[in-house]
């Protein structure tokens, strides 16, 4: 039997893609998002009529009861909870309103109507687990008879060279148990029965961890001259902020978390690529800084040989597992960007999305008996 699902805060459909690629027989029958560009991308990739541009804080139990979906997939805004936002306000942030509405108002009413989802998956930023929103969510789900499994996972645990620690909550109705969950553990650091807790090995040499793929498997090595120019880091940015970038090589087995501010922010928004692996990054930058300090107007040209550039949106799609590793050009599996969606918007939408591989694994575990 096919399980009908509803995807909330659907973005470019990462949760939908995860369900489609999982071993669970499921189908997203409705998706909701407020962002018009996200809805355009969703339509282009999953067919028109599934996603609705809607204010989720105004959805009612009556509307959702008509869908009779047994699986809810939710990726609410992380901005109220992220440590990167110094003004994060948690539950009092207006962007938290819609999720709180779903959990406080809609879900209890659906339970009373006996039209509630039997399974839920929630994704959010690491930090959500310390919020009052999470405390209230656990209490509500417990009172409504759901069993719960919480996790903190990063793509590095799945061999993907990207550090993106995220909080996940899985829930089943009728207090059905989750397999192999330790009774003493509040938040799991791996999927029970699948792997082990993640240990941060950042200070160890990368070649000691052969379980993680190299970045080169995810990037294009044959960009056109126009694309190389398009994705190069601008001189004005390098001159002022270049020393703050997280610069990685194609042979690297890590990259920083990519956010919606990638290419617009320097720190903590994602890594940039140094395509020339023969040069020592630190030595070249030290030489550049010395020349810059003595007022050499051509100092910036010293950095040219590093061949620094941003990841392209399509390369990030591979890191986020929307596309298979190694897919290039005509080999791509069909994810498309409508021509009206700018490169800036593509970066923003990817940064707001989920890692498809991790969610796929979690969906399969969620339905494991």
Residue frames as qw, qx, qy, qz and C-alpha x, y, z in Angstrom:
[[0.000, 0.887, 0.462, 0.000, 0.00, 0.00, 0.00],
 [0.402, 0.459, -0.017, 0.792, 1.31, 3.44, -0.95],
 [0.346, -0.601, -0.447, 0.565, 1.70, 5.84, 1.97],
 [0.193, 0.831, 0.265, 0.448, 0.43, 9.33, 1.27],
 [0.541, -0.316, -0.236, 0.742, 2.65, 12.14, 2.54],
 [0.082, 0.968, 0.186, 0.147, 2.40, 15.90, 3.03],
 [0.652, 0.059, -0.106, 0.748, 5.55, 18.00, 2.81],
 [0.167, -0.956, -0.228, 0.082, 5.60, 21.24, 4.82],
 [0.171, -0.859, 0.347, 0.336, 8.15, 24.00, 4.10],
 [0.918, 0.250, 0.292, 0.093, 8.86, 22.07, 0.93],
 [0.217, -0.700, 0.444, 0.516, 11.49, 24.35, -0.63],
 [0.404, 0.499, -0.602, -0.475, 12.98, 22.59, -3.67],
 [0.909, 0.010, -0.180, -0.376, 11.59, 19.23, -2.58],
 [0.167, 0.507, -0.820, 0.207, 14.43, 17.59, -0.66],
 [0.495, -0.089, 0.730, -0.463, 12.05, 15.65, 1.58],
 [0.811, 0.408, 0.074, -0.413, 10.03, 14.61, -1.48],
 [0.544, 0.593, -0.591, -0.058, 13.20, 13.43, -3.23],
 [0.127, -0.387, 0.853, -0.327, 14.23, 11.46, -0.13],
 [0.698, 0.115, 0.539, -0.458, 10.90, 9.64, -0.01],
 [0.764, 0.542, -0.162, -0.312, 11.05, 8.91, -3.74],
 [0.463, 0.567, -0.676, 0.080, 14.53, 7.38, -3.45],
 [0.394, -0.353, 0.737, -0.421, 13.78, 5.38, -0.29],
 [0.153, -0.021, -0.974, -0.168, 12.58, 1.79, -0.14],
 [0.236, 0.383, 0.670, -0.590, 9.30, 2.97, 1.40],
 [0.134, 0.452, 0.713, 0.519, 6.34, 2.93, -0.94],
 [0.077, -0.672, -0.423, 0.603, 5.20, 6.52, -0.54],
 [0.294, 0.533, 0.441, 0.660, 3.92, 9.48, -2.51],
 [0.086, -0.315, -0.266, 0.907, 3.85, 13.18, -1.67],
 [0.153, 0.622, 0.726, 0.249, 0.31, 14.27, -2.49],
 [0.029, -0.956, -0.196, -0.218, 0.57, 17.85, -1.24],
 [0.606, -0.069, -0.195, 0.768, 3.40, 20.27, -0.43],
 [0.107, -0.955, -0.275, -0.033, 3.29, 23.73, 1.10],
 [0.562, -0.163, -0.034, 0.810, 5.74, 26.63, 0.90],
 [0.052, 0.877, 0.270, -0.393, 5.49, 30.40, 0.98],
 [0.215, -0.571, 0.433, 0.664, 8.43, 31.13, -1.35],
 [0.688, 0.607, 0.064, -0.392, 7.35, 31.66, -4.95],
 [0.340, 0.649, -0.659, -0.169, 10.72, 30.69, -6.44],
 [0.276, -0.226, 0.917, -0.180, 10.78, 27.48, -4.39],
 [0.666, 0.361, 0.523, -0.390, 7.32, 26.62, -5.71],
 [0.581, 0.686, -0.274, -0.341, 8.49, 27.20, -9.30],
 [0.132, 0.507, -0.851, -0.024, 11.42, 24.83, -8.82],
 [0.459, 0.003, 0.822, -0.338, 9.17, 22.28, -7.12],
 [0.707, 0.515, 0.209, -0.438, 6.66, 22.40, -10.01],
 [0.467, 0.677, -0.510, -0.251, 9.46, 21.91, -12.54],
 [0.114, 0.415, -0.897, 0.096, 10.80, 18.82, -10.80],
 [0.186, 0.085, 0.926, -0.319, 7.79, 17.05, -9.30],
 [0.006, -0.459, -0.778, -0.429, 4.90, 18.13, -11.51],
 [0.197, -0.282, 0.018, -0.939, 2.37, 20.90, -11.26],
 [0.653, -0.408, -0.354, -0.531, -0.45, 20.72, -8.76],
 [0.727, -0.242, -0.568, 0.302, 1.43, 19.19, -5.81],
 [0.375, -0.189, -0.346, 0.839, 2.90, 22.26, -4.18],
 [0.068, -0.861, -0.439, -0.246, 0.74, 25.15, -3.02],
 [0.240, 0.336, -0.258, 0.873, 2.02, 28.61, -2.15],
 [0.540, -0.661, -0.450, -0.262, 0.47, 28.99, 1.27],
 [0.152, -0.599, 0.480, -0.622, 0.86, 30.56, 4.69],
 [0.529, -0.060, -0.841, 0.093, 1.27, 27.41, 6.78],
 [0.017, -0.053, -0.621, 0.782, 0.22, 29.28, 9.92],
 [0.519, 0.130, 0.073, -0.842, -3.27, 29.51, 8.41],
 [0.460, 0.034, -0.836, -0.297, -3.73, 25.83, 7.51],
 [0.642, -0.290, 0.285, -0.650, -6.58, 24.12, 9.31],
 [0.401, -0.140, 0.896, -0.129, -7.19, 20.60, 10.55],
 [0.691, 0.481, 0.399, -0.365, -10.19, 20.38, 8.24],
 [0.495, 0.740, -0.367, -0.268, -8.03, 21.07, 5.16],
 [0.069, 0.522, -0.850, 0.010, -5.41, 18.53, 6.15],
 [0.584, 0.022, 0.742, -0.328, -7.94, 15.91, 7.20],
 [0.745, 0.550, 0.066, -0.371, -9.24, 15.86, 3.64],
 [0.388, 0.654, -0.640, -0.109, -5.76, 14.79, 2.45],
 [0.943, -0.263, 0.114, -0.168, -5.72, 11.89, 4.92],
 [0.536, 0.615, -0.537, 0.215, -1.91, 11.75, 4.76],
 [0.893, -0.419, -0.153, 0.060, -0.23, 9.23, 7.07],
 [0.724, -0.118, -0.035, 0.679, 3.24, 10.76, 6.78],
 [0.020, 0.998, 0.057, -0.019, 4.17, 14.36, 7.58],
 [0.730, 0.100, 0.004, 0.676, 7.56, 15.64, 6.40],
 [0.118, -0.978, -0.169, -0.032, 8.52, 18.98, 7.93],
 [0.649, 0.044, -0.075, 0.756, 11.56, 21.25, 7.61],
 [0.103, -0.946, -0.307, 0.020, 10.50, 24.48, 9.36],
 [0.267, 0.867, -0.201, 0.370, 12.59, 27.63, 9.33],
 [0.786, -0.164, -0.350, 0.482, 15.90, 27.25, 11.14],
 [0.217, 0.596, -0.104, 0.766, 16.46, 30.99, 11.55],
 [0.531, -0.721, 0.015, -0.445, 14.76, 31.17, 14.99],
 [0.899, -0.425, 0.101, 0.021, 17.17, 28.53, 16.34],
 [0.811, 0.386, -0.135, 0.418, 20.51, 28.84, 14.52],
 [0.591, -0.595, -0.052, 0.541, 23.61, 29.94, 16.39],
 [0.447, 0.180, 0.320, 0.816, 24.56, 31.91, 13.28],
 [0.108, -0.706, -0.364, -0.597, 21.69, 34.31, 13.94],
 [0.250, 0.051, -0.548, 0.797, 22.58, 36.56, 16.89],
 [0.389, -0.075, 0.135, -0.908, 18.98, 37.76, 16.96],
 [0.448, -0.157, -0.847, -0.238, 17.45, 34.28, 17.06],
 [0.397, -0.291, 0.315, -0.812, 14.39, 34.38, 19.32],
 [0.082, 0.039, 0.982, -0.163, 13.26, 30.76, 19.33],
 [0.073, 0.525, 0.848, -0.002, 9.54, 30.30, 19.85],
 [0.053, 0.768, 0.303, -0.561, 8.91, 34.05, 19.95],
 [0.115, -0.295, 0.535, 0.783, 10.36, 34.54, 16.47],
 [0.618, 0.396, 0.077, -0.675, 7.58, 35.18, 13.91],
 [0.507, 0.404, -0.682, -0.338, 9.14, 32.53, 11.64],
 [0.027, 0.078, -0.966, 0.246, 8.45, 29.88, 14.29],
 [0.504, 0.099, 0.296, -0.806, 4.74, 30.71, 14.36],
 [0.730, 0.202, -0.380, -0.532, 3.58, 28.32, 11.63],
 [0.501, 0.153, -0.844, 0.118, 5.33, 25.24, 13.02],
 [0.086, 0.006, 0.708, -0.701, 4.01, 25.96, 16.51],
 [0.606, 0.144, 0.025, -0.782, 0.54, 26.34, 14.99],
 [0.687, 0.174, -0.640, -0.298, 0.77, 22.92, 13.33],
 [0.415, 0.063, -0.842, 0.340, 1.89, 21.20, 16.51],
 [0.096, 0.072, 0.586, -0.801, -0.23, 23.10, 19.07],
 [0.516, 0.275, 0.182, -0.790, -3.45, 23.47, 17.12],
 [0.661, 0.326, -0.435, -0.518, -3.71, 21.35, 14.01],
 [0.388, 0.212, -0.896, 0.042, -2.18, 18.03, 15.08],
 [0.167, 0.066, 0.802, -0.570, -4.22, 17.67, 18.34],
 [0.601, 0.309, 0.144, -0.723, -7.41, 18.40, 16.42],
 [0.611, 0.338, -0.622, -0.356, -6.54, 15.80, 13.79],
 [0.148, 0.117, -0.941, 0.280, -5.92, 13.25, 16.57],
 [0.378, 0.200, 0.587, -0.687, -9.37, 14.00, 18.01],
 [0.670, 0.419, -0.125, -0.600, -10.81, 13.51, 14.50],
 [0.790, -0.106, 0.595, 0.107, -8.78, 10.28, 14.09],
 [0.691, 0.705, 0.107, 0.121, -7.32, 11.69, 10.86],
 [0.265, -0.875, 0.373, 0.159, -3.81, 12.30, 12.14],
 [0.569, 0.581, -0.582, -0.020, -0.52, 11.18, 10.56],
 [0.953, -0.293, -0.069, 0.030, 0.87, 7.89, 11.80],
 [0.778, -0.098, 0.043, 0.620, 4.47, 8.98, 11.12],
 [0.073, 0.997, 0.005, -0.024, 6.29, 12.32, 11.32],
 [0.749, 0.007, 0.012, 0.663, 9.79, 13.47, 10.36],
 [0.050, -0.995, -0.064, 0.050, 11.04, 16.92, 11.42],
 [0.734, 0.158, -0.029, 0.660, 14.37, 18.44, 10.31],
 [0.088, -0.990, -0.045, -0.096, 15.98, 21.55, 11.75],
 [0.359, 0.713, -0.455, 0.395, 19.31, 23.11, 12.61],
 [0.657, -0.178, -0.567, 0.463, 21.54, 21.82, 15.40],
 [0.020, 0.107, -0.294, 0.949, 20.54, 24.01, 18.32],
 [0.579, -0.300, -0.347, -0.674, 16.85, 23.23, 17.97],
 [0.691, -0.219, -0.681, 0.102, 17.37, 20.47, 20.55],
 [0.332, -0.169, -0.515, 0.772, 18.00, 23.10, 23.25],
 [0.176, -0.246, -0.175, -0.937, 14.97, 25.25, 22.37],
 [0.389, 0.130, 0.603, -0.684, 11.69, 25.64, 24.21],
 [0.671, 0.295, -0.279, -0.621, 9.97, 24.80, 20.91],
 [0.507, 0.206, -0.836, -0.044, 11.50, 21.34, 21.07],
 [0.047, -0.006, 0.816, -0.577, 10.46, 20.92, 24.72],
 [0.551, 0.242, 0.254, -0.757, 6.87, 21.85, 23.87],
 [0.634, 0.316, -0.543, -0.451, 6.93, 19.57, 20.80],
 [0.298, 0.139, -0.929, 0.172, 8.03, 16.57, 22.86],
 [0.247, 0.124, 0.678, -0.681, 5.30, 17.21, 25.43],
 [0.623, 0.309, -0.034, -0.717, 2.60, 17.52, 22.77],
 [0.592, 0.284, -0.702, -0.277, 3.67, 14.39, 20.93],
 [0.121, 0.073, -0.917, 0.373, 3.85, 12.44, 24.18],
 [0.395, 0.205, 0.504, -0.740, 0.37, 13.56, 25.20],
 [0.673, 0.371, -0.188, -0.612, -0.96, 12.59, 21.77],
 [0.919, -0.065, 0.372, -0.116, 0.44, 9.06, 22.07],
 [0.686, 0.662, -0.295, 0.062, 3.48, 9.29, 19.76],
 [0.829, -0.364, 0.146, 0.398, 6.76, 7.50, 20.40],
 [0.201, 0.964, -0.169, -0.053, 9.81, 9.61, 19.58],
 [0.833, -0.103, 0.137, 0.527, 13.37, 9.23, 18.36],
 [0.084, 0.982, -0.096, -0.137, 15.66, 12.28, 18.20],
 [0.853, 0.053, 0.175, 0.488, 18.94, 12.44, 16.33],
 [0.017, 0.900, -0.251, -0.355, 21.83, 14.76, 15.51],
 [0.836, 0.151, 0.426, 0.312, 23.46, 13.69, 12.25],
 [0.048, 0.763, -0.334, -0.552, 25.97, 15.06, 9.74],
 [0.810, 0.529, -0.156, -0.198, 26.57, 14.03, 6.10],
 [0.120, 0.657, -0.739, 0.087, 30.13, 13.10, 7.08],
 [0.580, -0.181, 0.736, -0.299, 28.67, 10.00, 8.78],
 [0.807, 0.414, 0.382, -0.178, 27.40, 8.86, 5.39],
 [0.697, -0.003, 0.432, 0.573, 30.66, 9.35, 3.52],
 [0.305, 0.835, 0.312, 0.336, 29.63, 12.74, 2.12],
 [0.558, -0.008, -0.182, 0.810, 32.36, 15.42, 2.40],
 [0.124, -0.588, -0.141, -0.786, 30.19, 18.11, 3.94],
 [0.218, -0.178, -0.713, 0.642, 29.84, 19.15, 7.56],
 [0.362, -0.323, -0.236, -0.842, 26.16, 19.97, 8.12],
 [0.101, -0.133, -0.887, 0.432, 25.03, 18.88, 11.57],
 [0.434, -0.268, -0.281, -0.813, 21.25, 18.76, 11.77],
 [0.348, -0.014, 0.742, -0.573, 18.58, 17.84, 14.29],
 [0.459, -0.084, -0.691, -0.552, 15.95, 15.27, 13.30],
 [0.457, -0.049, 0.654, -0.602, 12.86, 14.07, 15.11],
 [0.378, -0.059, -0.822, -0.423, 10.98, 10.92, 14.14],
 [0.430, -0.041, 0.559, -0.707, 7.60, 10.07, 15.62],
 [0.300, -0.139, -0.881, -0.339, 5.14, 7.14, 15.39],
 [0.575, -0.341, 0.021, -0.743, 1.57, 7.09, 16.61],
 [0.909, -0.258, -0.209, -0.250, 0.17, 4.55, 19.10],
 [0.450, -0.737, 0.499, -0.073, 3.52, 4.55, 20.94],
 [0.964, 0.244, -0.040, 0.098, 4.99, 2.04, 18.54],
 [0.596, -0.663, 0.269, 0.363, 8.63, 1.56, 19.54],
 [0.450, 0.796, -0.392, -0.104, 11.69, 2.42, 17.50],
 [0.969, 0.017, -0.173, 0.177, 14.12, -0.47, 17.01],
 [0.773, 0.054, -0.210, 0.596, 17.37, -0.45, 18.98],
 [0.012, -0.794, 0.069, -0.604, 16.92, 2.97, 20.61],
 [0.431, 0.011, -0.673, 0.601, 18.90, 3.16, 23.89],
 [0.349, -0.757, -0.550, -0.059, 16.50, 3.94, 26.74],
 [0.492, -0.629, -0.175, 0.576, 19.03, 6.20, 28.46],
 [0.368, -0.046, 0.320, 0.872, 19.85, 8.32, 25.44],
 [0.243, 0.680, 0.332, -0.607, 17.92, 11.54, 24.75],
 [0.517, 0.765, -0.164, -0.348, 19.36, 12.41, 21.34],
 [0.905, 0.018, 0.340, 0.257, 21.02, 9.72, 19.20],
 [0.041, -0.763, 0.409, 0.499, 24.23, 10.55, 17.33],
 [0.091, 0.210, -0.844, -0.486, 23.66, 7.84, 14.74],
 [0.739, -0.051, -0.264, -0.617, 20.68, 5.95, 13.33],
 [0.633, -0.351, 0.631, -0.278, 20.16, 3.04, 15.76],
 [0.849, 0.114, 0.515, 0.030, 21.44, -0.19, 14.25],
 [0.674, 0.661, 0.144, 0.296, 23.15, 1.70, 11.42],
 [0.425, 0.629, -0.256, 0.599, 26.69, 2.80, 12.14],
 [0.578, -0.382, -0.459, 0.556, 28.21, 4.39, 15.23],
 [0.143, -0.919, -0.198, 0.310, 28.27, 7.78, 16.92],
 [0.544, 0.730, -0.021, 0.413, 30.06, 10.44, 14.93],
 [0.604, -0.596, -0.020, 0.528, 33.38, 11.63, 16.30],
 [0.282, 0.953, -0.070, -0.086, 34.80, 14.90, 15.06],
 [0.839, -0.122, 0.238, 0.474, 38.07, 13.96, 13.35],
 [0.333, 0.938, 0.053, 0.085, 38.71, 17.44, 11.95],
 [0.235, -0.863, 0.442, 0.069, 42.12, 17.65, 13.62],
 [0.749, -0.161, 0.604, 0.219, 43.25, 14.34, 12.11],
 [0.019, -0.344, 0.629, 0.697, 44.85, 14.08, 8.66],
 [0.696, 0.283, 0.003, -0.659, 42.12, 13.66, 6.05],
 [0.577, 0.340, -0.702, -0.242, 43.77, 10.61, 4.52],
 [0.073, -0.151, 0.905, -0.391, 43.17, 8.72, 7.75],
 [0.520, 0.322, 0.591, -0.526, 39.44, 8.56, 7.05],
 [0.023, -0.117, 0.773, 0.623, 38.97, 6.72, 3.79],
 [0.177, 0.488, 0.847, -0.116, 35.22, 6.35, 4.37],
 [0.192, 0.803, 0.235, -0.512, 34.56, 9.90, 3.18],
 [0.672, 0.547, 0.345, 0.360, 34.63, 10.69, -0.53],
 [0.380, -0.213, 0.109, 0.894, 36.84, 13.40, -1.98],
 [0.248, 0.666, 0.198, -0.675, 35.33, 16.68, -3.09],
 [0.063, 0.371, -0.632, -0.677, 36.58, 16.08, -6.64],
 [0.109, 0.244, 0.949, 0.166, 33.87, 13.44, -7.11],
 [0.112, 0.717, 0.612, -0.315, 31.21, 16.15, -6.74],
 [0.043, 0.766, -0.064, -0.638, 32.64, 18.95, -8.85],
 [0.733, 0.656, 0.171, 0.051, 32.92, 19.73, -12.54],
 [0.559, -0.470, 0.339, 0.593, 36.47, 19.78, -13.91],
 [0.383, 0.229, 0.587, 0.675, 35.43, 20.95, -17.35],
 [0.101, 0.808, 0.391, -0.429, 33.67, 24.26, -16.73],
 [0.505, 0.686, 0.256, 0.456, 33.63, 26.61, -19.70],
 [0.388, 0.137, -0.158, 0.897, 35.69, 29.81, -19.56],
 [0.291, -0.525, -0.190, -0.777, 32.46, 31.75, -19.10],
 [0.759, -0.533, -0.342, -0.150, 31.46, 29.61, -16.12],
 [0.700, -0.114, -0.314, 0.632, 34.93, 29.83, -14.59],
 [0.115, 0.301, -0.053, 0.945, 34.64, 33.61, -14.74],
 [0.506, -0.533, -0.321, -0.598, 31.05, 33.51, -13.44],
 [0.819, -0.508, -0.266, -0.034, 31.93, 31.47, -10.35],
 [0.579, 0.246, -0.354, 0.692, 35.34, 33.01, -9.60],
 [0.390, -0.710, -0.400, 0.429, 35.65, 34.85, -6.30],
 [0.270, 0.910, 0.121, 0.291, 35.64, 38.58, -7.16],
 [0.530, 0.336, -0.318, 0.711, 38.86, 40.57, -6.61],
 [0.230, -0.598, 0.146, -0.754, 37.13, 43.05, -4.30],
 [0.858, -0.437, -0.073, -0.259, 36.02, 40.19, -2.04],
 [0.889, 0.028, -0.238, 0.391, 39.45, 38.56, -1.99],
 [0.311, 0.529, -0.244, 0.751, 41.19, 41.86, -1.28],
 [0.370, -0.551, 0.215, -0.716, 39.06, 42.59, 1.77],
 [0.783, -0.309, 0.304, -0.445, 37.99, 39.20, 3.08],
 [0.749, 0.367, -0.538, -0.124, 40.00, 36.50, 1.31],
 [0.186, 0.370, -0.812, 0.410, 41.93, 35.43, 4.42],
 [0.507, -0.105, 0.540, -0.663, 38.62, 34.55, 6.14],
 [0.785, 0.194, -0.340, -0.481, 37.45, 32.01, 3.55],
 [0.744, -0.224, 0.628, -0.047, 37.38, 28.29, 4.26],
 [0.485, 0.619, -0.490, -0.377, 39.42, 27.21, 1.25],
 [0.794, -0.139, 0.589, -0.058, 39.45, 23.54, 0.29],
 [0.058, 0.439, -0.745, -0.499, 41.01, 21.44, -2.47],
 [0.762, 0.132, -0.399, -0.493, 39.41, 18.92, -4.83],
 [0.569, 0.126, -0.793, 0.178, 41.26, 16.26, -2.81],
 [0.229, -0.262, 0.544, -0.764, 39.67, 17.44, 0.46],
 [0.317, -0.285, -0.901, -0.079, 37.26, 15.17, 2.31],
 [0.130, -0.609, -0.587, 0.517, 35.41, 18.00, 4.07],
 [0.081, 0.450, 0.243, 0.856, 33.57, 21.20, 3.31],
 [0.074, 0.108, 0.519, -0.845, 31.85, 23.67, 5.60],
 [0.244, 0.571, 0.749, -0.229, 28.09, 23.90, 5.95],
 [0.102, 0.218, 0.435, 0.868, 26.57, 25.73, 2.97],
 [0.089, 0.539, 0.595, -0.590, 23.91, 28.26, 3.93],
 [0.358, 0.796, 0.483, 0.063, 21.46, 30.47, 2.09],
 [0.050, -0.955, 0.108, 0.271, 24.07, 33.25, 2.26],
 [0.744, -0.113, 0.440, 0.490, 26.67, 31.40, 0.17],
 [0.484, 0.404, 0.304, 0.714, 28.56, 33.79, -2.17],
 [0.110, -0.839, -0.178, -0.503, 27.08, 36.75, -0.26],
 [0.567, -0.779, 0.236, -0.125, 28.70, 36.09, 3.12],
 [0.405, 0.616, -0.663, 0.131, 32.32, 35.08, 3.69],
 [0.055, -0.291, 0.860, -0.416, 32.42, 33.40, 7.09],
 [0.319, 0.115, 0.856, -0.390, 30.32, 30.35, 7.98],
 [0.641, 0.445, 0.082, -0.620, 28.36, 30.25, 4.73],
 [0.942, 0.288, 0.169, 0.007, 30.31, 27.51, 2.91],
 [0.621, -0.394, 0.423, 0.529, 33.70, 26.60, 1.49],
 [0.499, 0.783, -0.195, -0.317, 35.36, 27.85, -1.69],
 [0.953, 0.126, 0.183, 0.205, 37.46, 25.74, -4.04],
 [0.102, -0.768, 0.513, 0.370, 41.16, 26.11, -4.78],
 [0.909, 0.385, 0.041, -0.152, 41.39, 24.31, -8.11],
 [0.518, 0.633, -0.525, 0.236, 45.21, 24.50, -8.25],
 [0.873, -0.483, -0.058, -0.039, 46.34, 21.84, -5.80],
 [0.792, 0.240, -0.211, 0.520, 50.07, 22.33, -6.40],
 [0.133, 0.577, -0.229, 0.772, 50.30, 25.59, -4.42],
 [0.358, -0.317, -0.696, 0.536, 50.34, 26.08, -0.64],
 [0.105, -0.820, -0.462, -0.321, 47.36, 28.28, 0.18],
 [0.492, -0.803, -0.149, 0.302, 48.92, 29.83, 3.28],
 [0.552, -0.243, 0.267, 0.751, 52.19, 30.69, 1.56],
 [0.226, 0.463, 0.498, 0.697, 50.44, 32.36, -1.36],
 [0.246, -0.866, -0.389, -0.196, 48.12, 34.38, 0.90],
 [0.568, -0.650, -0.036, 0.504, 51.04, 35.47, 3.10],
 [0.448, 0.011, 0.365, 0.816, 52.84, 36.74, 0.02],
 [0.018, 0.667, 0.518, 0.535, 49.70, 38.54, -1.15],
 [0.405, -0.852, -0.321, 0.081, 49.16, 40.20, 2.25],
 [0.560, -0.451, 0.098, 0.687, 52.74, 41.43, 2.43],
 [0.294, 0.216, 0.450, 0.815, 52.49, 42.98, -1.03],
 [0.157, -0.765, -0.525, -0.339, 49.11, 44.45, -0.18],
 [0.502, -0.748, -0.247, 0.357, 50.48, 46.03, 3.01],
 [0.422, -0.350, 0.218, 0.808, 53.17, 47.93, 1.09],
 [0.328, 0.666, 0.124, -0.659, 50.56, 49.30, -1.28],
 [0.137, -0.164, 0.796, 0.567, 51.24, 47.18, -4.37],
 [0.584, 0.275, 0.067, -0.761, 48.13, 47.77, -6.57],
 [0.679, 0.275, -0.580, -0.356, 48.76, 44.48, -8.42],
 [0.214, -0.332, 0.847, -0.355, 49.04, 42.37, -5.27],
 [0.761, 0.125, 0.369, -0.519, 45.69, 40.69, -5.93],
 [0.724, 0.487, -0.408, -0.269, 47.11, 39.04, -9.05],
 [0.001, 0.439, -0.874, 0.207, 49.25, 36.84, -6.80],
 [0.562, 0.039, 0.689, -0.456, 46.07, 34.95, -5.89],
 [0.671, 0.417, -0.258, -0.556, 45.19, 34.21, -9.52],
 [0.374, 0.363, -0.849, -0.089, 47.31, 31.06, -9.62],
 [0.297, -0.036, 0.834, -0.465, 45.25, 29.51, -6.80],
 [0.311, -0.167, -0.707, -0.612, 42.23, 29.44, -9.17],
 [0.118, 0.203, 0.734, -0.637, 39.73, 30.17, -6.41],
 [0.360, -0.192, -0.480, -0.776, 36.05, 29.75, -7.20],
 [0.586, -0.097, 0.443, -0.672, 32.70, 29.07, -5.62],
 [0.310, 0.164, 0.935, 0.051, 30.92, 25.76, -5.92],
 [0.284, -0.095, -0.473, -0.829, 28.29, 25.92, -8.66],
 [0.669, -0.102, 0.252, -0.692, 24.62, 25.28, -7.78],
 [0.887, 0.161, -0.350, -0.256, 24.77, 21.95, -9.63],
 [0.468, 0.310, -0.732, 0.386, 27.82, 20.86, -7.64],
 [0.272, -0.210, 0.577, -0.741, 25.97, 21.68, -4.43],
 [0.825, 0.010, -0.096, -0.557, 23.03, 19.59, -5.64],
 [0.763, 0.196, -0.611, 0.077, 25.42, 16.62, -5.70],
 [0.175, 0.260, -0.693, 0.649, 26.72, 17.36, -2.20],
 [0.497, -0.060, 0.387, -0.775, 23.12, 17.60, -0.99],
 [0.269, 0.021, 0.962, 0.052, 22.43, 14.30, -2.80],
 [0.585, 0.533, 0.209, -0.574, 19.78, 15.63, -5.17],
 [0.703, 0.590, -0.352, -0.182, 21.98, 14.31, -7.96],
 [0.967, -0.175, 0.040, 0.179, 24.16, 11.18, -7.90],
 [0.404, -0.697, 0.411, 0.427, 27.92, 11.51, -7.49],
 [0.418, -0.147, 0.698, 0.562, 29.63, 11.80, -10.85],
 [0.413, 0.699, 0.582, 0.050, 26.57, 13.03, -12.76],
 [0.204, -0.407, 0.243, 0.856, 27.54, 15.54, -15.40],
 [0.216, 0.237, -0.433, -0.842, 25.69, 17.38, -18.13],
 [0.651, 0.017, -0.465, -0.600, 23.45, 14.96, -20.00],
 [0.477, -0.031, -0.860, 0.177, 24.07, 12.32, -17.34],
 [0.206, -0.116, 0.479, -0.845, 22.15, 14.33, -14.75],
 [0.010, 0.259, 0.962, -0.081, 19.09, 12.61, -13.39],
 [0.037, -0.623, -0.664, -0.412, 16.57, 15.29, -14.22],
 [0.246, -0.718, -0.377, 0.530, 16.72, 18.01, -11.56],
 [0.354, 0.544, 0.336, 0.683, 16.06, 21.24, -13.41],
 [0.161, -0.466, -0.271, 0.827, 16.23, 24.93, -12.62],
 [0.341, 0.820, 0.456, 0.052, 13.57, 27.09, -14.29],
 [0.521, 0.388, 0.087, 0.755, 15.33, 29.77, -16.33],
 [0.175, -0.822, -0.134, -0.525, 13.58, 32.51, -14.33],
 [0.742, -0.660, -0.048, 0.108, 15.32, 31.39, -11.12],
 [0.239, 0.874, -0.381, 0.183, 18.56, 33.36, -10.76],
 [0.668, 0.216, -0.608, 0.369, 21.86, 31.89, -9.59],
 [0.083, -0.354, 0.495, -0.789, 21.59, 33.92, -6.38],
 [0.741, -0.187, 0.112, -0.635, 18.18, 32.40, -5.69],
 [0.873, 0.122, -0.470, -0.046, 19.45, 28.88, -6.50],
 [0.373, 0.286, -0.662, 0.584, 22.13, 29.24, -3.83],
 [0.372, -0.269, 0.378, -0.804, 19.56, 30.47, -1.33],
 [0.860, -0.060, -0.117, -0.493, 17.17, 27.60, -2.04],
 [0.781, 0.171, -0.575, 0.174, 19.90, 24.94, -1.78],
 [0.169, 0.324, -0.601, 0.711, 21.18, 26.45, 1.46],
 [0.558, -0.198, 0.279, -0.756, 17.67, 26.17, 2.89],
 [0.836, 0.073, -0.405, -0.363, 17.30, 22.54, 1.82],
 [0.794, -0.426, 0.404, -0.159, 18.10, 19.15, 3.35],
 [0.014, 0.455, -0.859, -0.233, 20.59, 16.40, 2.66],
 [0.786, 0.094, -0.277, -0.544, 18.52, 13.91, 0.67],
 [0.591, 0.190, -0.777, 0.100, 20.64, 10.86, 1.56],
 [0.014, 0.097, -0.744, 0.661, 20.27, 11.35, 5.31],
 [0.569, 0.067, 0.231, -0.787, 16.51, 11.89, 5.13],
 [0.734, 0.180, -0.550, -0.355, 16.16, 8.83, 2.88],
 [0.416, 0.123, -0.842, 0.321, 17.89, 6.71, 5.54],
 [0.182, -0.007, 0.584, -0.791, 15.70, 8.20, 8.27],
 [0.687, 0.090, -0.118, -0.711, 12.48, 7.53, 6.37],
 [0.701, 0.123, -0.693, -0.115, 13.48, 3.90, 5.98],
 [0.239, 0.056, -0.789, 0.563, 14.28, 3.66, 9.69],
 [0.395, -0.032, 0.260, -0.881, 11.01, 5.42, 10.56],
 [0.808, 0.078, -0.173, -0.558, 9.04, 2.63, 8.87],
 [0.418, 0.257, -0.860, 0.137, 11.21, -0.18, 10.20],
 [0.769, -0.461, -0.097, -0.432, 9.36, -2.51, 12.56]]
